[in-house]
Amino acid sequence: LRAQLKVQQAAGRLAEHGILLLAVHGNHDPLQGYRARLAMPDNVHIFGGERVETVTVTGRDGEPIASVSGISYAKAAVTDNLAARFPAPDGSLFAIAMLHTNADGDPAHDNYAPASVAQLAKAGYDYWALGHVHTRKVLCEDPWIVYPGNLQGLSIRETGAKGAYLADVDGDGRVRLSFHRLHAVRWERISVSIEGMRDEQELKDKLESVLQTEAEREAGIPVVTRLV
């Protein structure tokens, strides 16, 4: 419930600036799962789970500038290839596709809505915005197929900077991708060699130095470190 209230609040802030919020649900929040009945602002569109929907995005002048297609998970464990359901875009607008998927069968993640990168690349979309994998990955640049990862590392298994990608698209459809750090806490796993050390005091000094360096890397951001 707390997460849903946060989303509602954030959607309201985006609405104040005329920004659309388009979302697909995945295995952690399937449409058949429990949700509080909260009223979302008019700028929010949640893609359904029966078929791929397409939303036309307009600029401030009211002219169409992009199309966004997506489909949500109706249930938690979706093993169908949902990417195969995406219709080919007509090419008149910059085409974005949103999908919660395990691209190329990453063994570290449940194989939900499996699809291959080759299949996504041939589908005709200019940008695939993917969910499910918590690690930031750019799988392809022509077209762009991108996992932004999650906004916040949830455990020592999810190390490094976490946040979101901002994709700037020019009038010719060229994309410039920039990563924005949004984490409130950073997790790290750091290996320290003991080669050449003579006693525990040298080890202690080294560990303290490493931790101090990590603490100073991002001002005001706590870091939780596992030392190996």
Backbone as CSV, one residue per row, in Angstrom:
resi,resn,N_x,N_y,N_z,CA_x,CA_y,CA_z,C_x,C_y,C_z
1,LEU,0.829,-1.201,0.000,0.000,0.000,0.000,0.867,1.256,0.000
2,ARG,1.943,1.243,0.784,2.818,2.410,0.845,3.400,2.723,-0.529
3,ALA,3.794,1.673,-1.264,4.352,1.876,-2.602,3.301,2.465,-3.541
4,GLN,2.076,1.988,-3.443,1.014,2.500,-4.311,0.716,3.964,-4.005
5,LEU,0.738,4.329,-2.755,0.515,5.724,-2.377,1.647,6.615,-2.897
6,LYS,2.875,6.090,-2.868,4.016,6.847,-3.388,3.868,7.084,-4.893
7,VAL,3.409,6.054,-5.607,3.222,6.185,-7.049,2.135,7.219,-7.343
8,GLN,1.061,7.170,-6.571,-0.022,8.140,-6.763,0.486,9.572,-6.544
9,GLN,1.269,9.758,-5.508,1.822,11.075,-5.197,2.762,11.541,-6.306
10,ALA,3.634,10.649,-6.777,4.584,11.001,-7.831,3.856,11.316,-9.139
11,ALA,2.791,10.562,-9.426,2.020,10.808,-10.645,1.406,12.200,-10.616
12,GLY,0.968,12.627,-9.448,0.409,13.963,-9.309,1.441,15.043,-9.577
13,ARG,2.676,14.820,-9.127,3.750,15.787,-9.382,4.061,15.866,-10.873
14,LEU,4.062,14.718,-11.557,4.307,14.711,-12.993,3.180,15.426,-13.731
15,ALA,1.946,15.210,-13.275,0.791,15.836,-13.926,0.892,17.356,-13.886
16,GLU,1.436,17.887,-12.811,1.585,19.339,-12.681,2.491,19.914,-13.762
17,HIS,3.370,19.084,-14.312,4.306,19.535,-15.343,3.939,19.001,-16.728
18,GLY,2.744,18.436,-16.855,2.295,17.945,-18.151,3.036,16.721,-18.640
19,ILE,3.517,15.878,-17.717,4.297,14.698,-18.078,3.437,13.448,-17.937
20,LEU,3.410,12.632,-19.002,2.668,11.378,-18.966,3.418,10.330,-18.148
21,LEU,2.667,9.438,-17.517,3.239,8.282,-16.825,2.585,7.045,-17.421
22,LEU,3.370,6.260,-18.149,2.869,5.039,-18.760,3.572,3.860,-18.098
23,ALA,2.814,2.844,-17.703,3.408,1.763,-16.915,2.858,0.400,-17.321
24,VAL,3.728,-0.600,-17.252,3.306,-1.987,-17.389,3.547,-2.687,-16.055
25,HIS,2.673,-3.630,-15.727,2.825,-4.424,-14.511,3.572,-5.715,-14.843
26,GLY,4.386,-6.188,-13.890,5.173,-7.393,-14.082,4.815,-8.480,-13.091
27,ASN,5.765,-9.377,-12.831,5.464,-10.530,-11.979,5.296,-10.164,-10.510
28,HIS,5.846,-9.042,-10.064,5.690,-8.649,-8.665,4.375,-7.917,-8.401
29,ASP,3.788,-7.369,-9.464,2.537,-6.612,-9.282,1.554,-6.914,-10.415
30,PRO,1.223,-8.200,-10.642,0.323,-8.551,-11.744,-1.053,-7.920,-11.550
31,LEU,-1.763,-7.754,-12.663,-3.074,-7.103,-12.591,-4.066,-7.887,-11.743
32,GLN,-3.896,-9.209,-11.665,-4.801,-10.027,-10.859,-4.445,-10.004,-9.373
33,GLY,-3.308,-9.396,-9.023,-2.913,-9.313,-7.624,-3.687,-8.221,-6.894
34,TYR,-3.473,-8.142,-5.588,-4.185,-7.136,-4.799,-3.662,-5.736,-5.096
35,ARG,-4.586,-4.824,-5.290,-4.242,-3.418,-5.424,-5.306,-2.586,-4.733
36,ALA,-4.856,-1.552,-4.047,-5.820,-0.611,-3.478,-6.471,0.165,-4.627
37,ARG,-7.734,0.518,-4.447,-8.451,1.257,-5.490,-8.190,2.747,-5.302
38,LEU,-7.080,3.189,-5.872,-6.670,4.577,-5.760,-6.933,5.300,-7.075
39,ALA,-7.419,6.525,-6.983,-7.680,7.325,-8.175,-6.379,7.940,-8.665
40,MET,-6.007,7.635,-9.903,-4.803,8.186,-10.490,-5.154,9.406,-11.340
41,PRO,-4.235,10.368,-11.465,-4.479,11.528,-12.333,-4.666,11.097,-13.786
42,ASP,-5.185,11.998,-14.607,-5.463,11.697,-16.013,-4.195,11.462,-16.826
43,ASN,-3.029,11.838,-16.291,-1.778,11.656,-17.042,-1.229,10.238,-16.948
44,VAL,-1.929,9.359,-16.221,-1.443,7.992,-16.003,-2.161,7.018,-16.936
45,HIS,-1.379,6.158,-17.595,-1.956,5.074,-18.384,-1.298,3.764,-17.973
46,ILE,-2.111,2.821,-17.498,-1.631,1.487,-17.158,-2.028,0.550,-18.291
47,PHE,-1.059,-0.098,-18.909,-1.352,-1.009,-20.000,-2.040,-2.271,-19.475
48,GLY,-3.042,-2.734,-20.196,-3.784,-3.924,-19.801,-3.011,-5.204,-20.053
49,GLY,-3.611,-6.340,-19.671,-2.926,-7.618,-19.784,-3.490,-8.548,-20.842
50,GLU,-4.523,-8.120,-21.555,-5.136,-8.982,-22.555,-4.467,-8.871,-23.921
51,ARG,-4.055,-7.674,-24.280,-3.461,-7.446,-25.595,-2.491,-6.275,-25.509
52,VAL,-1.672,-6.135,-26.513,-0.754,-5.001,-26.595,-1.557,-3.752,-26.968
53,GLU,-1.425,-2.709,-26.158,-2.074,-1.438,-26.446,-1.025,-0.445,-26.939
54,THR,-1.470,0.533,-27.707,-0.575,1.584,-28.184,-1.168,2.944,-27.854
55,VAL,-0.361,3.801,-27.238,-0.764,5.150,-26.857,0.040,6.144,-27.689
56,THR,-0.624,7.126,-28.247,0.060,8.178,-28.989,0.389,9.335,-28.057
57,VAL,1.644,9.726,-28.046,2.108,10.813,-27.190,2.198,12.086,-28.028
58,THR,1.647,13.151,-27.520,1.682,14.425,-28.243,2.578,15.422,-27.523
59,GLY,3.101,16.362,-28.286,3.920,17.424,-27.713,3.042,18.508,-27.115
60,ARG,3.675,19.546,-26.625,2.926,20.639,-26.000,2.045,21.381,-27.004
61,ASP,2.378,21.248,-28.285,1.561,21.882,-29.321,0.428,20.992,-29.800
62,GLY,0.315,19.792,-29.191,-0.754,18.881,-29.562,-0.444,17.962,-30.719
63,GLU,0.730,18.118,-31.336,1.113,17.277,-32.466,1.712,15.951,-31.980
64,PRO,1.371,14.836,-32.637,1.929,13.528,-32.237,3.448,13.507,-32.401
65,ILE,4.138,12.956,-31.403,5.603,12.874,-31.476,6.127,11.453,-31.277
66,ALA,5.314,10.568,-30.683,5.782,9.202,-30.420,4.589,8.292,-30.159
67,SER,4.839,7.006,-30.335,3.856,6.001,-29.927,4.509,5.097,-28.893
68,VAL,3.718,4.699,-27.900,4.217,3.808,-26.850,3.303,2.596,-26.785
69,SER,3.875,1.413,-26.971,3.108,0.168,-26.935,3.552,-0.662,-25.734
70,GLY,2.605,-1.357,-25.118,2.961,-2.161,-23.956,1.870,-3.130,-23.568
71,ILE,2.228,-4.087,-22.714,1.289,-5.057,-22.186,1.735,-5.433,-20.779
72,SER,0.783,-5.562,-19.861,1.069,-5.932,-18.473,0.912,-7.436,-18.270
73,TYR,1.397,-7.916,-17.150,1.166,-9.306,-16.752,-0.213,-9.396,-16.114
74,ALA,-1.053,-10.277,-16.639,-2.353,-10.500,-16.011,-2.187,-11.320,-14.736
75,LYS,-1.217,-12.252,-14.749,-0.918,-13.086,-13.588,0.573,-13.013,-13.303
76,ALA,0.980,-13.576,-12.169,2.365,-13.417,-11.737,3.357,-14.144,-12.636
77,ALA,3.066,-15.395,-12.984,4.008,-16.200,-13.751,3.559,-16.279,-15.201
78,VAL,4.062,-15.367,-16.027,3.735,-15.358,-17.449,4.906,-15.983,-18.210
79,THR,4.649,-17.121,-18.850,5.717,-17.819,-19.565,5.562,-17.705,-21.080
80,ASP,4.510,-17.024,-21.556,4.329,-16.819,-22.993,5.315,-15.778,-23.510
81,ASN,5.620,-15.859,-24.778,6.466,-14.861,-25.425,5.589,-13.661,-25.791
82,LEU,5.507,-12.700,-24.886,4.653,-11.536,-25.113,5.183,-10.637,-26.226
83,ALA,6.486,-10.674,-26.465,7.063,-9.836,-27.511,6.475,-10.170,-28.875
84,ALA,6.077,-11.428,-29.060,5.514,-11.852,-30.340,4.159,-11.196,-30.604
85,ARG,3.533,-10.649,-29.579,2.214,-10.033,-29.745,2.296,-8.571,-30.191
86,PHE,3.474,-7.984,-30.139,3.602,-6.569,-30.495,3.456,-6.390,-32.000
87,PRO,2.506,-5.565,-32.444,2.355,-5.330,-33.882,3.489,-4.460,-34.402
88,ALA,3.805,-4.603,-35.665,4.848,-3.768,-36.261,4.365,-2.325,-36.328
89,PRO,5.144,-1.358,-35.827,4.742,0.052,-35.925,4.735,0.515,-37.379
90,ASP,3.939,1.553,-37.658,3.816,1.989,-39.056,4.972,2.882,-39.520
91,GLY,5.844,3.283,-38.597,7.024,4.050,-38.974,6.819,5.545,-39.041
92,SER,5.603,6.009,-38.772,5.348,7.444,-38.863,5.808,8.205,-37.627
93,LEU,5.930,7.507,-36.489,6.343,8.144,-35.239,7.477,7.357,-34.602
94,PHE,8.221,8.005,-33.726,9.221,7.301,-32.923,8.478,6.285,-32.066
95,ALA,8.825,5.002,-32.214,8.046,3.928,-31.602,8.769,3.331,-30.398
96,ILE,8.106,3.355,-29.252,8.637,2.822,-27.996,7.817,1.607,-27.590
97,ALA,8.488,0.563,-27.129,7.812,-0.631,-26.629,8.219,-0.861,-25.177
98,MET,7.243,-1.187,-24.332,7.494,-1.454,-22.917,7.145,-2.909,-22.614
99,LEU,8.091,-3.620,-22.005,7.856,-5.040,-21.735,8.660,-5.509,-20.534
100,HIS,8.005,-6.302,-19.692,8.657,-6.963,-18.559,9.061,-8.343,-19.071
101,THR,10.361,-8.567,-19.262,10.798,-9.784,-19.951,12.180,-10.219,-19.505
102,ASN,12.458,-11.491,-19.713,13.810,-12.012,-19.532,14.407,-12.177,-20.922
103,ALA,15.120,-11.165,-21.377,15.681,-11.183,-22.724,16.886,-12.115,-22.788
104,ASP,16.874,-13.003,-23.757,17.948,-13.985,-23.969,18.134,-14.929,-22.789
105,GLY,17.097,-15.101,-21.975,17.107,-16.132,-20.939,18.198,-15.995,-19.902
106,ASP,18.334,-14.827,-19.301,19.312,-14.623,-18.227,19.049,-15.639,-17.111
107,PRO,20.010,-16.549,-16.834,19.782,-17.607,-15.840,19.645,-17.089,-14.416
108,ALA,20.029,-15.846,-14.160,19.938,-15.286,-12.814,18.530,-14.816,-12.480
109,HIS,17.621,-14.870,-13.456,16.265,-14.371,-13.248,15.242,-15.375,-13.760
110,ASP,14.045,-15.354,-13.153,12.974,-16.230,-13.607,12.676,-15.946,-15.077
111,ASN,12.412,-17.010,-15.831,12.267,-16.876,-17.272,10.837,-16.484,-17.656
112,TYR,10.436,-15.290,-17.207,9.098,-14.798,-17.507,9.093,-14.057,-18.845
113,ALA,7.995,-14.244,-19.603,7.814,-13.596,-20.915,9.110,-13.632,-21.718
114,PRO,9.694,-14.823,-21.903,11.006,-14.912,-22.550,10.972,-14.393,-23.981
115,ALA,12.048,-13.722,-24.365,12.210,-13.214,-25.730,13.696,-13.092,-26.012
116,SER,14.045,-13.127,-27.268,15.450,-12.956,-27.631,15.702,-11.508,-28.044
117,VAL,16.937,-11.072,-27.866,17.311,-9.722,-28.290,17.134,-9.591,-29.802
118,ALA,17.442,-10.658,-30.534,17.284,-10.635,-31.986,15.821,-10.418,-32.372
119,GLN,14.908,-11.069,-31.647,13.485,-10.896,-31.919,13.048,-9.454,-31.672
120,LEU,13.490,-8.882,-30.559,13.130,-7.502,-30.242,13.689,-6.540,-31.288
121,ALA,14.923,-6.784,-31.712,15.575,-5.886,-32.668,14.861,-5.873,-34.013
122,LYS,14.242,-7.004,-34.387,13.581,-7.115,-35.689,12.134,-6.626,-35.668
123,ALA,11.624,-6.251,-34.498,10.197,-5.944,-34.363,9.812,-4.586,-34.930
124,GLY,10.800,-3.729,-35.222,10.511,-2.450,-35.845,10.400,-1.271,-34.904
125,TYR,10.643,-1.486,-33.608,10.549,-0.388,-32.636,11.891,0.327,-32.512
126,ASP,11.829,1.609,-32.171,13.048,2.408,-32.033,13.678,2.274,-30.654
127,TYR,12.856,1.932,-29.664,13.369,1.843,-28.291,12.535,0.817,-27.523
128,TRP,13.201,-0.170,-26.949,12.554,-1.133,-26.049,12.921,-0.772,-24.618
129,ALA,11.929,-0.407,-23.818,12.115,-0.114,-22.393,11.729,-1.369,-21.620
130,LEU,12.731,-2.061,-21.080,12.506,-3.370,-20.477,12.513,-3.325,-18.958
131,GLY,11.734,-4.210,-18.367,11.745,-4.413,-16.921,12.023,-5.869,-16.607
132,HIS,12.211,-6.180,-15.332,12.405,-7.521,-14.754,13.813,-7.703,-14.213
133,VAL,14.836,-7.423,-15.023,16.224,-7.571,-14.578,16.630,-6.311,-13.820
134,HIS,17.144,-6.470,-12.602,17.458,-5.324,-11.743,18.809,-4.692,-12.056
135,THR,19.581,-5.312,-12.943,20.895,-4.786,-13.303,20.781,-3.915,-14.557
136,ARG,21.456,-2.785,-14.552,21.426,-1.866,-15.689,22.198,-2.471,-16.863
137,LYS,21.525,-2.578,-18.017,22.151,-3.167,-19.195,21.622,-2.502,-20.459
138,VAL,22.507,-2.182,-21.380,22.111,-1.780,-22.723,22.408,-2.984,-23.616
139,LEU,21.360,-3.667,-24.066,21.522,-4.904,-24.823,21.780,-4.645,-26.299
140,CYS,21.340,-3.483,-26.791,21.514,-3.166,-28.206,21.352,-1.655,-28.369
141,GLU,22.035,-1.082,-29.352,21.922,0.347,-29.616,21.273,0.661,-30.962
142,ASP,20.994,-0.356,-31.754,20.363,-0.128,-33.060,19.434,-1.294,-33.374
143,PRO,18.203,-1.274,-32.881,17.578,-0.204,-32.082,18.002,-0.316,-30.618
144,TRP,17.597,0.667,-29.836,17.924,0.660,-28.420,17.059,-0.363,-27.689
145,ILE,17.734,-1.265,-26.967,17.052,-2.253,-26.127,17.698,-2.141,-24.758
146,VAL,16.942,-1.660,-23.768,17.575,-1.179,-22.532,16.858,-1.684,-21.282
147,TYR,17.651,-2.244,-20.374,17.222,-2.472,-18.989,17.784,-1.321,-18.145
148,PRO,16.962,-0.446,-17.589,17.500,0.595,-16.716,17.890,0.064,-15.339
149,GLY,17.460,-1.182,-15.015,17.676,-1.703,-13.662,16.680,-1.082,-12.709
150,ASN,16.828,-1.395,-11.434,15.894,-0.816,-10.458,16.440,0.509,-9.911
151,LEU,15.549,1.254,-9.262,15.906,2.586,-8.758,16.727,2.527,-7.485
152,GLN,16.647,1.389,-6.771,17.335,1.259,-5.492,17.749,-0.189,-5.299
153,GLY,19.044,-0.414,-5.028,19.497,-1.752,-4.691,18.803,-2.229,-3.427
154,LEU,18.330,-3.476,-3.455,17.526,-3.988,-2.339,18.324,-4.865,-1.376
155,SER,19.527,-5.285,-1.792,20.343,-6.148,-0.937,21.772,-6.111,-1.445
156,ILE,22.667,-6.823,-0.774,24.067,-6.873,-1.171,24.225,-7.522,-2.547
157,ARG,23.208,-8.198,-3.024,23.258,-8.800,-4.356,23.096,-7.740,-5.453
158,GLU,22.632,-6.554,-5.091,22.356,-5.510,-6.082,23.272,-4.315,-5.823
159,THR,24.501,-4.441,-6.297,25.541,-3.470,-5.978,25.638,-2.372,-7.039
160,GLY,26.322,-1.307,-6.652,26.625,-0.227,-7.584,25.532,0.815,-7.685
161,ALA,25.753,1.772,-8.589,24.818,2.871,-8.772,23.505,2.375,-9.348
162,LYS,22.403,2.872,-8.804,21.068,2.518,-9.274,20.310,3.789,-9.629
163,GLY,19.444,3.692,-10.625,18.692,4.879,-11.017,17.907,4.663,-12.280
164,ALA,17.874,5.671,-13.152,17.054,5.625,-14.360,17.821,6.197,-15.545
165,TYR,17.401,5.803,-16.729,17.932,6.376,-17.955,16.992,7.459,-18.463
166,LEU,17.566,8.548,-18.933,16.823,9.573,-19.650,17.237,9.470,-21.115
167,ALA,16.262,9.232,-21.975,16.535,9.110,-23.402,16.083,10.376,-24.105
168,ASP,17.027,11.136,-24.623,16.724,12.341,-25.410,16.699,11.953,-26.884
169,VAL,15.603,12.274,-27.552,15.436,11.918,-28.955,15.349,13.201,-29.783
170,ASP,16.199,13.307,-30.813,16.156,14.511,-31.643,15.148,14.345,-32.780
171,GLY,15.018,15.356,-33.617,14.025,15.347,-34.678,14.238,14.276,-35.717
172,ASP,15.456,13.738,-35.800,15.760,12.675,-36.757,15.673,11.284,-36.130
173,GLY,15.225,11.217,-34.864,15.076,9.931,-34.206,16.336,9.399,-33.561
174,ARG,17.399,10.200,-33.527,18.633,9.761,-32.864,18.464,9.884,-31.352
175,VAL,18.957,8.882,-30.635,18.775,8.805,-29.187,20.085,9.073,-28.467
176,ARG,20.034,9.916,-27.455,21.168,10.110,-26.550,20.733,9.657,-25.170
177,LEU,21.425,8.657,-24.643,21.042,8.041,-23.371,21.936,8.549,-22.254
178,SER,21.338,8.982,-21.147,22.122,9.415,-19.991,21.548,8.771,-18.729
179,PHE,22.451,8.320,-17.858,22.045,7.646,-16.622,21.994,8.641,-15.474
180,HIS,20.938,8.569,-14.673,20.777,9.440,-13.516,20.722,8.593,-12.249
181,ARG,21.659,8.829,-11.341,21.679,8.099,-10.071,20.515,8.566,-9.194
182,LEU,19.761,7.622,-8.657,18.615,7.951,-7.813,18.609,7.188,-6.489
183,HIS,19.612,6.337,-6.266,19.590,5.514,-5.058,19.758,6.370,-3.803
184,ALA,19.146,5.915,-2.717,19.298,6.567,-1.410,20.379,5.884,-0.579
185,VAL,20.660,4.618,-0.906,21.712,3.832,-0.263,22.394,3.026,-1.356
186,ARG,23.725,2.940,-1.298,24.460,2.163,-2.298,25.083,0.943,-1.648
187,TRP,24.925,-0.197,-2.285,25.528,-1.439,-1.818,26.785,-1.721,-2.649
188,GLU,27.832,-2.227,-1.991,29.061,-2.558,-2.708,29.665,-3.850,-2.152
189,ARG,30.378,-4.564,-3.001,31.152,-5.752,-2.609,32.580,-5.501,-3.066
190,ILE,33.504,-5.411,-2.120,34.872,-4.991,-2.440,35.868,-6.054,-1.974
191,SER,36.769,-6.431,-2.884,37.823,-7.384,-2.548,39.096,-6.631,-2.166
192,VAL,39.716,-7.043,-1.076,40.956,-6.438,-0.600,42.015,-7.529,-0.475
193,SER,43.128,-7.360,-1.168,44.187,-8.358,-1.120,44.996,-8.228,0.170
194,ILE,45.338,-9.357,0.770,46.192,-9.350,1.966,47.637,-9.724,1.618
195,GLU,47.926,-9.797,0.336,49.274,-10.170,-0.086,50.306,-9.167,0.439
196,GLY,51.346,-9.674,1.075,52.425,-8.840,1.589,52.166,-8.259,2.962
197,MET,50.953,-8.437,3.504,50.677,-7.886,4.838,51.334,-8.753,5.903
198,ARG,51.862,-8.076,6.951,52.608,-8.787,7.984,51.810,-9.059,9.238
199,ASP,50.783,-8.225,9.489,50.008,-8.430,10.716,48.597,-7.857,10.560
200,GLU,47.789,-8.078,11.601,46.384,-7.659,11.557,46.224,-6.143,11.535
201,GLN,47.203,-5.421,12.092,47.091,-3.960,12.094,47.149,-3.410,10.665
202,GLU,48.024,-3.984,9.835,48.078,-3.560,8.438,46.740,-3.826,7.734
203,LEU,46.144,-4.980,8.032,44.841,-5.308,7.446,43.780,-4.317,7.920
204,LYS,43.771,-4.033,9.209,42.796,-3.095,9.768,42.935,-1.718,9.118
205,ASP,44.177,-1.248,8.986,44.413,0.068,8.372,43.923,0.093,6.923
206,LYS,44.192,-0.996,6.208,43.790,-1.073,4.805,42.265,-1.051,4.683
207,LEU,41.581,-1.836,5.514,40.116,-1.896,5.452,39.505,-0.543,5.783
208,GLU,40.044,0.122,6.788,39.526,1.442,7.149,39.722,2.443,6.014
209,SER,40.861,2.352,5.321,41.132,3.238,4.197,40.149,2.984,3.057
210,VAL,39.897,1.714,2.769,38.954,1.352,1.706,37.558,1.856,2.030
211,LEU,37.132,1.662,3.270,35.787,2.098,3.665,35.664,3.615,3.624
212,GLN,36.712,4.307,4.016,36.686,5.768,3.978,36.558,6.275,2.542
213,THR,37.285,5.637,1.640,37.195,6.015,0.224,35.787,5.814,-0.316
214,GLU,35.164,4.692,0.046,33.807,4.416,-0.407,32.818,5.420,0.179
215,ALA,33.010,5.769,1.445,32.097,6.703,2.108,32.147,8.087,1.474
216,GLU,33.303,8.452,0.905,33.480,9.789,0.328,33.133,9.852,-1.150
217,ARG,32.831,8.702,-1.749,32.588,8.672,-3.197,31.327,9.427,-3.578
218,GLU,30.296,9.371,-2.749,29.054,10.097,-2.988,28.656,10.817,-1.706
219,ALA,28.752,12.112,-1.719,28.445,12.891,-0.522,26.989,12.703,-0.116
220,GLY,26.788,12.367,1.156,25.433,12.259,1.687,24.732,10.952,1.400
221,ILE,25.381,10.037,0.690,24.760,8.747,0.366,25.426,7.644,1.189
222,PRO,24.682,6.983,2.084,25.273,5.886,2.851,25.646,4.726,1.937
223,VAL,26.685,3.999,2.298,27.098,2.837,1.537,27.218,1.650,2.486
224,VAL,26.650,0.525,2.060,26.760,-0.726,2.814,27.722,-1.614,2.032
225,THR,28.831,-2.010,2.667,29.898,-2.692,1.963,30.170,-4.059,2.536
226,ARG,30.279,-5.026,1.651,30.758,-6.355,2.052,32.219,-6.456,1.632
227,LEU,33.081,-6.680,2.586,34.521,-6.787,2.315,34.909,-8.261,2.166
228,VAL,35.676,-8.545,1.131,36.132,-9.909,0.860,37.654,-9.919,0.913
